[in-house]
């Protein structure tokens, strides 16, 4: 996923500082490339496509290509079947990944993921840095993921926004109205009330983060907003590609909405974020660099911990609609007001 690929890119910056002459390559899903494009710490990209995802023969061919490159070290961040297979068939002497009982035999070094963060970086960062301990020891510096936009991309986005009558003297908010999937998407009617509150408190201009194929769902949220709020929403101002979305977001005061790749992208560009977590997602893992001011998030467990009891996140995921229903806008408004006032 986009957030995973962006967050894992910090490993390259750490390695480059220690080994400036090393060849550092990144094997990623094709659609995630935009978030690591122009990263100065990565030499080459190897793409995992739909073909490898659906064909064991294609996966085997990719694994053979990786083996031919004769890597000294392979770091498997994701540790899924496909990456297990690629690592197993490689000729690397040092193979590093997270510990799983059924795949640990493949690797020379594994680590057990922590479940409580030690720093403001959060578990997504801290656990990834554990992957470097066999190479760099346990004193790896905390690094924040970064997006590398070109000046041309940023200038083009500003020109586009100017053409679309954006007033840069007024607040501009990007709203992540949709999650990456239904069970990570705050209910439409609830999201509309959140947007109403943003407009009421700030009088700001509102952009929606969606792609053309999601227009139907974004339109539903638009229509659920009050008529006054709708006057502040520039519905047809959106990025037609991931790079365009990033360049537009670079000009926003903040990104507000569902937890996911868009939030991680905004943080990587030093844009303020207010994040609404899905009830079944671990906040401790993905509330990276949250300081309560520039970056603030809220989880149902923060306001209604009694709903969780001894249930696991997997159990909650199965009943996510009921938990989302309990996560009313009224439970979020106080935190949102605090964020907006900052």
C-alpha contacts under 8 A as a table, 3 or more apart, distances in Angstrom:
res1	aa1	res2	aa2	distance
1	X	4	X	5.34
1	X	5	X	6.32
1	X	29	X	7.75
1	X	32	X	6.85
1	X	261	X	7.77
2	X	5	X	5.28
2	X	6	X	6.12
2	X	32	X	5.20
2	X	35	X	7.20
2	X	261	X	5.46
3	X	6	X	5.23
3	X	7	X	5.97
3	X	260	X	6.62
3	X	261	X	4.56
3	X	264	X	6.03
3	X	265	X	7.64
4	X	7	X	5.24
4	X	8	X	5.99
5	X	8	X	5.20
5	X	9	X	6.33
5	X	28	X	7.09
5	X	32	X	6.78
5	X	35	X	7.79
5	X	36	X	7.78
6	X	9	X	5.33
6	X	10	X	7.80
6	X	35	X	6.07
6	X	36	X	6.44
6	X	145	X	6.43
6	X	146	X	7.77
6	X	264	X	7.72
6	X	265	X	7.76
7	X	10	X	6.21
7	X	124	X	7.33
7	X	125	X	6.88
7	X	144	X	7.99
7	X	145	X	5.63
7	X	264	X	7.90
8	X	11	X	5.94
8	X	77	X	7.40
8	X	125	X	7.85
8	X	128	X	6.70
8	X	145	X	7.95
9	X	12	X	5.67
9	X	13	X	7.33
9	X	36	X	7.28
9	X	145	X	6.64
10	X	13	X	5.35
10	X	14	X	6.51
10	X	143	X	6.19
10	X	144	X	6.78
10	X	145	X	5.61
11	X	14	X	5.21
11	X	15	X	6.16
11	X	128	X	7.58
11	X	129	X	6.97
11	X	132	X	7.50
12	X	15	X	5.08
12	X	16	X	5.92
12	X	24	X	6.97
12	X	41	X	5.62
12	X	42	X	6.38
13	X	16	X	5.15
13	X	17	X	6.40
13	X	41	X	5.60
14	X	17	X	5.53
14	X	18	X	6.81
14	X	140	X	7.37
14	X	141	X	7.51
14	X	143	X	7.80
15	X	18	X	5.28
15	X	19	X	5.84
15	X	20	X	7.81
16	X	19	X	4.97
16	X	20	X	4.87
16	X	21	X	7.71
16	X	22	X	7.25
16	X	24	X	7.98
16	X	41	X	6.21
17	X	20	X	5.85
18	X	136	X	7.91
19	X	22	X	5.43
23	X	43	X	6.23
24	X	41	X	7.52
24	X	42	X	5.53
24	X	43	X	5.40
24	X	44	X	6.92
25	X	42	X	5.97
25	X	43	X	5.57
25	X	44	X	4.69
25	X	45	X	5.71
25	X	46	X	7.31
26	X	42	X	6.98
26	X	44	X	6.38
26	X	45	X	4.92
26	X	46	X	6.08
27	X	45	X	5.83
27	X	46	X	4.49
27	X	47	X	5.71
27	X	48	X	6.76
28	X	32	X	6.94
28	X	33	X	7.27
28	X	45	X	7.31
28	X	46	X	6.44
28	X	47	X	5.32
28	X	48	X	5.66
29	X	32	X	5.67
29	X	33	X	7.25
29	X	47	X	5.70
29	X	48	X	4.66
29	X	49	X	6.02
30	X	33	X	5.75
30	X	47	X	5.27
30	X	48	X	5.94
30	X	49	X	5.78
31	X	34	X	7.32
32	X	35	X	6.14
32	X	36	X	7.58
33	X	36	X	5.52
33	X	37	X	5.92
34	X	37	X	5.11
34	X	242	X	6.46
34	X	243	X	6.04
35	X	147	X	6.26
35	X	148	X	7.98
35	X	242	X	7.89
35	X	243	X	7.58
35	X	265	X	7.56
36	X	39	X	5.48
36	X	147	X	6.72
36	X	148	X	7.36
37	X	148	X	6.98
38	X	148	X	5.77
38	X	149	X	7.51
39	X	42	X	5.90
39	X	147	X	7.54
39	X	148	X	6.10
40	X	43	X	7.67
42	X	45	X	7.72
48	X	51	X	7.96
48	X	52	X	6.26
48	X	53	X	7.47
49	X	52	X	5.51
49	X	53	X	6.43
50	X	53	X	4.89
50	X	54	X	6.20
51	X	54	X	5.42
51	X	55	X	5.88
51	X	58	X	6.28
51	X	59	X	7.81
52	X	55	X	5.31
52	X	56	X	6.75
52	X	57	X	7.75
52	X	58	X	4.89
52	X	59	X	4.53
52	X	62	X	7.50
53	X	56	X	7.75
53	X	59	X	7.15
53	X	82	X	7.65
55	X	58	X	5.24
55	X	59	X	6.24
56	X	59	X	4.87
56	X	60	X	6.05
57	X	60	X	5.09
57	X	61	X	6.32
58	X	61	X	5.08
58	X	62	X	6.30
59	X	62	X	5.13
59	X	63	X	6.20
59	X	82	X	7.16
59	X	86	X	7.84
60	X	63	X	5.00
60	X	64	X	6.25
60	X	85	X	7.95
60	X	86	X	7.64
61	X	64	X	5.10
61	X	65	X	6.36
62	X	65	X	5.03
62	X	66	X	6.33
62	X	86	X	7.55
63	X	66	X	5.08
63	X	67	X	6.21
63	X	85	X	7.24
63	X	86	X	4.60
63	X	87	X	7.73
63	X	89	X	6.36
63	X	90	X	7.03
64	X	67	X	4.95
64	X	68	X	6.28
64	X	86	X	7.95
64	X	89	X	7.19
64	X	90	X	7.53
65	X	68	X	5.20
65	X	69	X	6.79
66	X	69	X	5.39
66	X	70	X	7.34
66	X	71	X	7.92
66	X	86	X	7.33
66	X	90	X	6.57
67	X	70	X	5.57
67	X	71	X	7.38
67	X	89	X	6.68
67	X	90	X	4.46
67	X	91	X	5.80
70	X	90	X	7.54
70	X	91	X	6.04
70	X	92	X	6.64
71	X	74	X	6.80
71	X	90	X	7.82
71	X	91	X	6.89
71	X	92	X	5.31
72	X	91	X	7.69
72	X	92	X	4.74
72	X	93	X	5.99
72	X	94	X	6.53
73	X	92	X	5.31
73	X	93	X	6.44
73	X	94	X	4.81
73	X	95	X	5.90
73	X	96	X	7.89
74	X	87	X	6.96
74	X	92	X	6.35
74	X	94	X	6.45
74	X	95	X	4.94
74	X	96	X	6.34
75	X	95	X	6.01
75	X	96	X	4.82
75	X	97	X	6.07
75	X	131	X	7.07
76	X	79	X	5.74
76	X	83	X	6.58
76	X	84	X	7.71
76	X	87	X	7.45
76	X	95	X	7.55
76	X	96	X	6.05
76	X	97	X	4.95
76	X	98	X	7.83
77	X	97	X	5.92
77	X	98	X	7.13
77	X	128	X	7.15
77	X	131	X	7.67
78	X	83	X	7.11
78	X	97	X	7.80
79	X	82	X	7.96
79	X	83	X	5.76
79	X	84	X	5.90
79	X	97	X	6.51
79	X	98	X	6.83
80	X	83	X	5.40
80	X	84	X	5.89
81	X	84	X	5.01
81	X	85	X	6.15
82	X	85	X	5.19
82	X	86	X	6.34
83	X	86	X	5.04
83	X	87	X	6.06
84	X	87	X	5.22
84	X	88	X	6.01
84	X	103	X	7.19
84	X	106	X	7.29
85	X	88	X	5.07
85	X	89	X	6.28
86	X	89	X	5.45
86	X	90	X	6.27
87	X	90	X	5.15
87	X	95	X	7.18
87	X	106	X	7.32
87	X	107	X	7.98
88	X	106	X	5.69
88	X	107	X	7.92
92	X	95	X	6.47
93	X	108	X	7.64
94	X	107	X	7.55
94	X	108	X	5.85
94	X	109	X	7.39
95	X	106	X	7.70
95	X	107	X	4.84
95	X	108	X	5.19
95	X	109	X	6.26
96	X	107	X	5.71
96	X	108	X	6.30
96	X	109	X	4.87
96	X	110	X	5.65
96	X	131	X	6.42
97	X	107	X	6.80
97	X	109	X	6.72
97	X	110	X	4.99
97	X	111	X	6.75
97	X	131	X	6.44
98	X	110	X	5.08
98	X	111	X	4.93
98	X	112	X	6.05
98	X	113	X	6.81
98	X	131	X	7.54
99	X	103	X	7.60
99	X	104	X	5.80
99	X	110	X	4.99
99	X	111	X	5.25
99	X	112	X	5.40
99	X	113	X	7.69
100	X	103	X	5.52
100	X	104	X	5.56
101	X	104	X	5.72
102	X	105	X	7.55
103	X	106	X	5.80
103	X	107	X	7.71
104	X	107	X	5.56
104	X	110	X	6.82
105	X	108	X	7.63
107	X	110	X	6.61
109	X	134	X	7.20
110	X	131	X	7.77
111	X	130	X	6.94
111	X	131	X	7.22
113	X	127	X	5.83
114	X	117	X	7.24
114	X	123	X	7.12
114	X	127	X	6.55
115	X	123	X	7.16
115	X	284	X	7.86
116	X	123	X	6.98
116	X	284	X	7.00
117	X	120	X	7.53
117	X	121	X	7.74
117	X	122	X	5.23
117	X	123	X	5.22
117	X	126	X	7.21
117	X	284	X	6.77
117	X	285	X	7.84
118	X	122	X	7.32
118	X	126	X	7.95
119	X	122	X	6.13
120	X	288	X	6.63
120	X	289	X	4.93
120	X	290	X	6.27
120	X	291	X	7.35
121	X	124	X	7.73
121	X	125	X	5.91
121	X	126	X	6.82
121	X	142	X	7.28
121	X	144	X	7.76
121	X	287	X	7.85
121	X	288	X	4.86
121	X	289	X	4.59
121	X	290	X	7.54
122	X	125	X	5.81
122	X	126	X	6.22
122	X	284	X	6.08
122	X	285	X	5.71
122	X	286	X	6.47
122	X	287	X	6.14
122	X	288	X	4.87
122	X	289	X	6.71
123	X	126	X	4.87
123	X	127	X	5.56
123	X	284	X	6.17
123	X	285	X	4.36
123	X	286	X	6.85
123	X	288	X	7.71
124	X	127	X	5.75
124	X	128	X	6.40
124	X	285	X	4.97
124	X	286	X	5.82
124	X	288	X	7.24
125	X	128	X	5.30
125	X	129	X	6.31
125	X	142	X	7.74
125	X	288	X	7.41
126	X	129	X	5.21
126	X	130	X	6.59
126	X	142	X	7.80
127	X	130	X	5.20
127	X	131	X	7.26
128	X	131	X	5.51
128	X	132	X	7.71
129	X	132	X	5.51
129	X	133	X	7.23
129	X	140	X	6.91
129	X	142	X	7.98
130	X	133	X	5.39
130	X	138	X	7.44
131	X	134	X	7.17
132	X	135	X	5.32
132	X	136	X	5.72
132	X	137	X	7.05
132	X	138	X	7.91
132	X	140	X	7.67
133	X	136	X	5.12
133	X	137	X	4.22
133	X	138	X	5.13
133	X	139	X	7.98
133	X	140	X	7.65
134	X	137	X	5.95
136	X	139	X	7.41
136	X	140	X	6.79
137	X	140	X	6.98
144	X	268	X	7.01
145	X	267	X	7.97
145	X	268	X	5.23
146	X	268	X	4.37
146	X	269	X	6.30
147	X	265	X	7.08
147	X	268	X	5.53
147	X	269	X	5.85
149	X	153	X	6.31
149	X	154	X	6.85
149	X	247	X	7.07
150	X	153	X	5.19
150	X	154	X	6.44
151	X	154	X	5.12
151	X	155	X	6.00
152	X	155	X	5.16
152	X	156	X	5.95
153	X	156	X	5.17
153	X	157	X	6.23
153	X	244	X	7.54
153	X	247	X	6.13
154	X	157	X	5.22
154	X	158	X	6.36
154	X	247	X	5.21
154	X	248	X	7.47
154	X	250	X	7.38
155	X	158	X	5.11
155	X	159	X	6.23
156	X	159	X	5.12
156	X	160	X	6.20
157	X	160	X	5.00
157	X	161	X	6.17
157	X	244	X	7.06
157	X	247	X	5.68
157	X	248	X	5.35
158	X	161	X	5.06
158	X	162	X	6.07
158	X	248	X	7.15
158	X	251	X	7.15
159	X	162	X	5.03
159	X	163	X	6.11
160	X	163	X	5.07
160	X	164	X	6.25
161	X	164	X	4.98
161	X	165	X	6.47
161	X	166	X	5.41
161	X	237	X	7.62
161	X	248	X	7.65
162	X	165	X	5.15
162	X	166	X	5.34
162	X	167	X	7.43
163	X	166	X	7.49
164	X	237	X	7.12
166	X	205	X	7.80
167	X	170	X	5.70
168	X	171	X	7.17
168	X	172	X	7.50
170	X	203	X	7.95
170	X	204	X	6.08
170	X	205	X	7.12
171	X	202	X	7.25
171	X	203	X	7.53
171	X	204	X	4.62
171	X	205	X	6.10
171	X	252	X	7.63
171	X	253	X	6.25
172	X	204	X	5.69
172	X	205	X	4.81
172	X	206	X	6.10
172	X	207	X	7.58
172	X	251	X	7.85
172	X	252	X	5.03
172	X	253	X	5.48
172	X	254	X	7.23
173	X	204	X	6.95
173	X	205	X	6.17
173	X	206	X	5.08
173	X	207	X	6.12
173	X	252	X	5.57
173	X	253	X	5.86
173	X	254	X	5.28
173	X	255	X	5.84
173	X	256	X	7.19
174	X	206	X	6.14
174	X	207	X	4.81
174	X	208	X	5.89
174	X	209	X	6.57
174	X	249	X	6.54
174	X	252	X	6.48
174	X	254	X	6.37
174	X	255	X	4.65
174	X	256	X	6.30
175	X	195	X	7.94
175	X	206	X	6.98
175	X	207	X	6.01
175	X	208	X	4.98
175	X	209	X	5.89
175	X	255	X	5.73
175	X	256	X	4.90
175	X	257	X	5.51
176	X	179	X	7.30
176	X	208	X	6.38
176	X	209	X	5.11
176	X	210	X	7.64
176	X	255	X	6.97
176	X	256	X	5.98
176	X	257	X	4.46
176	X	258	X	5.60
176	X	262	X	6.87
176	X	263	X	7.92
177	X	185	X	7.64
177	X	186	X	7.86
177	X	191	X	7.01
177	X	208	X	6.41
177	X	209	X	6.35
177	X	210	X	7.43
177	X	218	X	6.96
177	X	221	X	7.77
177	X	257	X	5.93
177	X	258	X	6.52
178	X	181	X	7.73
178	X	184	X	7.92
178	X	185	X	5.35
178	X	186	X	7.38
178	X	209	X	7.61
178	X	210	X	7.21
178	X	218	X	7.62
178	X	257	X	7.89
178	X	258	X	6.42
179	X	182	X	6.68
179	X	183	X	7.82
179	X	184	X	4.97
179	X	185	X	4.38
179	X	186	X	7.53
179	X	258	X	5.50
179	X	259	X	6.85
179	X	260	X	6.48
180	X	184	X	6.40
180	X	185	X	7.38
180	X	260	X	6.75
180	X	261	X	7.90
181	X	184	X	5.43
181	X	185	X	6.52
182	X	185	X	5.19
183	X	278	X	7.21
183	X	317	X	7.53
183	X	320	X	6.39
183	X	321	X	7.54
184	X	258	X	7.13
184	X	259	X	7.47
184	X	277	X	7.64
184	X	278	X	5.11
185	X	258	X	6.22
185	X	278	X	6.98
186	X	190	X	6.89
186	X	191	X	6.26
186	X	258	X	6.53
186	X	276	X	7.56
186	X	278	X	7.11
186	X	324	X	6.85
187	X	190	X	5.31
187	X	191	X	6.13
187	X	324	X	7.01
187	X	325	X	7.69
188	X	191	X	5.07
188	X	192	X	6.22
188	X	220	X	7.38
188	X	221	X	5.43
188	X	224	X	7.66
189	X	192	X	5.16
189	X	193	X	6.60
189	X	221	X	6.81
189	X	224	X	6.12
190	X	193	X	5.24
190	X	194	X	6.52
190	X	328	X	6.65
190	X	329	X	5.78
191	X	194	X	5.02
191	X	195	X	6.32
191	X	221	X	7.20
191	X	257	X	7.93
191	X	329	X	7.70
192	X	195	X	5.12
192	X	196	X	6.17
192	X	221	X	5.81
192	X	222	X	7.12
192	X	224	X	5.70
192	X	225	X	4.89
193	X	196	X	4.90
193	X	197	X	6.26
193	X	225	X	6.68
193	X	329	X	6.71
194	X	197	X	5.14
194	X	198	X	6.41
194	X	329	X	6.46
194	X	333	X	7.46
195	X	198	X	5.06
195	X	199	X	6.34
195	X	225	X	7.24
195	X	229	X	7.50
196	X	199	X	5.33
196	X	200	X	6.11
196	X	225	X	6.27
196	X	226	X	6.74
196	X	229	X	5.66
197	X	200	X	5.00
197	X	201	X	6.04
197	X	333	X	7.77
198	X	201	X	5.33
198	X	202	X	6.03
198	X	203	X	7.53
198	X	204	X	7.39
198	X	340	X	7.70
199	X	202	X	5.30
199	X	203	X	4.73
199	X	204	X	5.55
199	X	205	X	7.54
199	X	206	X	7.90
199	X	229	X	6.15
199	X	232	X	7.25
200	X	203	X	5.84
200	X	229	X	7.79
201	X	337	X	7.82
201	X	340	X	7.66
202	X	340	X	7.68
203	X	232	X	7.64
204	X	232	X	6.85
205	X	232	X	5.09
205	X	233	X	6.13
205	X	234	X	7.28
206	X	232	X	5.85
206	X	233	X	4.54
206	X	234	X	6.09
207	X	233	X	6.03
207	X	234	X	5.62
207	X	235	X	6.34
207	X	237	X	6.51
207	X	238	X	7.02
208	X	218	X	7.51
208	X	233	X	7.83
208	X	234	X	7.76
208	X	235	X	6.39
208	X	237	X	7.70
208	X	238	X	6.77
209	X	238	X	6.50
209	X	239	X	7.79
209	X	245	X	7.56
210	X	214	X	5.92
210	X	215	X	6.80
210	X	218	X	6.91
210	X	238	X	7.08
210	X	239	X	7.96
211	X	214	X	5.41
211	X	215	X	6.68
211	X	238	X	7.73
211	X	239	X	7.42
211	X	240	X	6.42
211	X	241	X	7.75
212	X	215	X	5.22
212	X	240	X	7.38
213	X	216	X	7.52
214	X	217	X	5.57
214	X	218	X	6.31
215	X	218	X	5.04
215	X	219	X	5.92
216	X	219	X	5.19
216	X	220	X	6.49
217	X	220	X	5.14
217	X	221	X	6.67
218	X	221	X	5.26
218	X	222	X	6.29
219	X	222	X	4.91
219	X	223	X	6.23
220	X	223	X	5.25
220	X	224	X	6.40
221	X	224	X	5.11
221	X	225	X	6.64
222	X	225	X	5.48
222	X	230	X	6.77
222	X	233	X	8.00
222	X	235	X	7.99
223	X	226	X	7.66
223	X	230	X	7.79
225	X	229	X	6.04
225	X	230	X	6.29
226	X	229	X	5.15
226	X	230	X	6.26
227	X	230	X	5.09
227	X	231	X	6.69
228	X	231	X	5.45
228	X	232	X	7.31
229	X	232	X	5.39
229	X	233	X	6.76
230	X	233	X	5.13
231	X	234	X	7.92
234	X	237	X	5.65
235	X	238	X	7.48
238	X	245	X	6.65
238	X	248	X	7.74
239	X	242	X	6.82
239	X	243	X	7.66
239	X	244	X	4.64
239	X	245	X	4.20
239	X	246	X	7.86
239	X	248	X	6.98
240	X	244	X	6.31
240	X	245	X	7.07
241	X	244	X	5.14
241	X	245	X	6.21
242	X	245	X	5.03
242	X	246	X	6.25
243	X	246	X	5.09
243	X	247	X	6.24
244	X	247	X	5.10
244	X	248	X	6.16
245	X	248	X	5.20
245	X	249	X	6.07
246	X	249	X	5.07
246	X	250	X	6.16
246	X	265	X	7.22
246	X	266	X	7.67
247	X	250	X	5.12
247	X	251	X	7.20
248	X	251	X	5.62
248	X	252	X	7.12
249	X	252	X	5.10
249	X	255	X	7.57
249	X	266	X	7.02
249	X	271	X	7.89
250	X	266	X	7.55
250	X	269	X	6.64
250	X	271	X	6.92
252	X	255	X	7.29
252	X	271	X	7.34
253	X	271	X	6.67
253	X	272	X	6.73
254	X	266	X	7.99
254	X	271	X	5.65
254	X	272	X	4.57
254	X	273	X	5.52
254	X	274	X	7.69
255	X	263	X	6.93
255	X	266	X	6.74
255	X	271	X	7.10
255	X	272	X	6.30
255	X	273	X	4.86
255	X	274	X	6.46
256	X	263	X	7.93
256	X	273	X	5.71
256	X	274	X	4.71
256	X	275	X	6.01
256	X	276	X	7.99
257	X	263	X	7.97
257	X	274	X	6.47
257	X	275	X	5.33
257	X	276	X	5.65
258	X	263	X	7.72
258	X	275	X	5.84
258	X	276	X	4.98
258	X	277	X	6.27
258	X	278	X	7.53
259	X	262	X	7.52
259	X	263	X	6.05
259	X	275	X	5.45
259	X	276	X	5.70
259	X	277	X	5.23
259	X	278	X	7.10
260	X	263	X	5.60
260	X	264	X	6.61
261	X	264	X	5.10
261	X	265	X	6.07
262	X	265	X	5.04
262	X	266	X	6.21
263	X	266	X	5.13
263	X	267	X	6.29
263	X	273	X	6.59
263	X	275	X	7.14
264	X	267	X	5.17
264	X	268	X	6.18
265	X	268	X	5.04
265	X	269	X	6.46
266	X	269	X	5.17
266	X	270	X	6.33
266	X	271	X	5.05
266	X	272	X	7.07
266	X	273	X	6.98
267	X	270	X	4.93
267	X	271	X	5.48
267	X	272	X	6.74
267	X	273	X	6.97
268	X	271	X	7.57
272	X	294	X	5.02
272	X	295	X	5.56
273	X	294	X	6.68
273	X	295	X	4.90
273	X	296	X	6.36
273	X	297	X	7.86
274	X	295	X	6.09
274	X	296	X	4.99
274	X	297	X	5.37
274	X	336	X	7.30
274	X	339	X	7.09
275	X	296	X	6.42
275	X	297	X	4.36
275	X	298	X	6.33
276	X	297	X	5.94
276	X	298	X	5.38
276	X	299	X	6.38
277	X	281	X	6.67
277	X	283	X	6.90
277	X	297	X	7.24
277	X	298	X	6.22
277	X	299	X	5.11
277	X	300	X	7.58
278	X	281	X	5.47
278	X	299	X	7.07
278	X	300	X	7.87
278	X	324	X	7.52
279	X	299	X	6.52
279	X	300	X	5.78
279	X	301	X	7.31
279	X	316	X	7.22
279	X	317	X	7.55
279	X	320	X	6.70
279	X	323	X	6.32
279	X	324	X	6.67
280	X	313	X	5.00
280	X	314	X	7.06
280	X	316	X	5.56
280	X	317	X	5.08
280	X	320	X	6.89
281	X	313	X	6.96
282	X	285	X	5.50
282	X	286	X	6.88
282	X	313	X	7.71
283	X	286	X	5.44
283	X	287	X	5.59
283	X	299	X	6.91
284	X	287	X	5.90
285	X	288	X	7.46
287	X	290	X	5.85
287	X	297	X	6.99
289	X	295	X	7.16
290	X	293	X	7.80
290	X	294	X	7.45
290	X	295	X	4.80
290	X	296	X	5.79
290	X	297	X	7.57
291	X	294	X	6.41
291	X	295	X	5.68
291	X	296	X	6.65
292	X	295	X	5.70
292	X	296	X	4.71
292	X	297	X	7.74
292	X	339	X	7.75
293	X	296	X	6.01
293	X	338	X	7.92
293	X	339	X	6.07
293	X	342	X	6.23
294	X	339	X	7.53
294	X	342	X	7.49
296	X	335	X	7.96
296	X	339	X	6.80
298	X	302	X	6.62
298	X	332	X	7.05
298	X	335	X	7.44
299	X	302	X	5.26
299	X	303	X	7.19
300	X	303	X	5.51
300	X	304	X	5.78
300	X	305	X	7.21
300	X	323	X	7.87
300	X	327	X	5.82
301	X	304	X	5.15
301	X	305	X	4.40
301	X	306	X	7.82
301	X	307	X	7.50
301	X	308	X	7.01
302	X	305	X	6.14
303	X	331	X	6.79
304	X	307	X	5.93
304	X	308	X	7.94
305	X	308	X	5.65
305	X	309	X	7.26
306	X	309	X	5.82
308	X	311	X	5.66
311	X	315	X	6.18
311	X	316	X	6.87
312	X	315	X	5.24
312	X	316	X	6.43
313	X	316	X	4.97
313	X	317	X	6.02
314	X	317	X	5.03
314	X	318	X	6.62
315	X	318	X	5.44
315	X	319	X	6.96
316	X	319	X	5.22
316	X	320	X	5.77
316	X	323	X	7.54
317	X	320	X	4.87
319	X	322	X	5.81
319	X	323	X	6.79
320	X	323	X	5.12
320	X	324	X	6.03
321	X	324	X	5.05
321	X	325	X	6.11
322	X	325	X	5.08
322	X	326	X	6.51
323	X	326	X	5.16
323	X	327	X	6.43
324	X	327	X	4.95
324	X	328	X	7.57
325	X	328	X	6.48
327	X	331	X	6.63
328	X	331	X	5.58
328	X	332	X	7.14
329	X	332	X	5.08
329	X	333	X	6.12
330	X	333	X	5.37
330	X	334	X	7.70
331	X	334	X	7.11
332	X	335	X	5.68
332	X	336	X	6.18
333	X	336	X	4.89
333	X	337	X	5.95
334	X	337	X	5.19
334	X	338	X	6.38
335	X	338	X	5.09
335	X	339	X	6.27
336	X	339	X	5.05
336	X	340	X	6.15
337	X	340	X	5.13
337	X	341	X	6.06
338	X	341	X	5.22
338	X	342	X	6.45
339	X	342	X	5.29
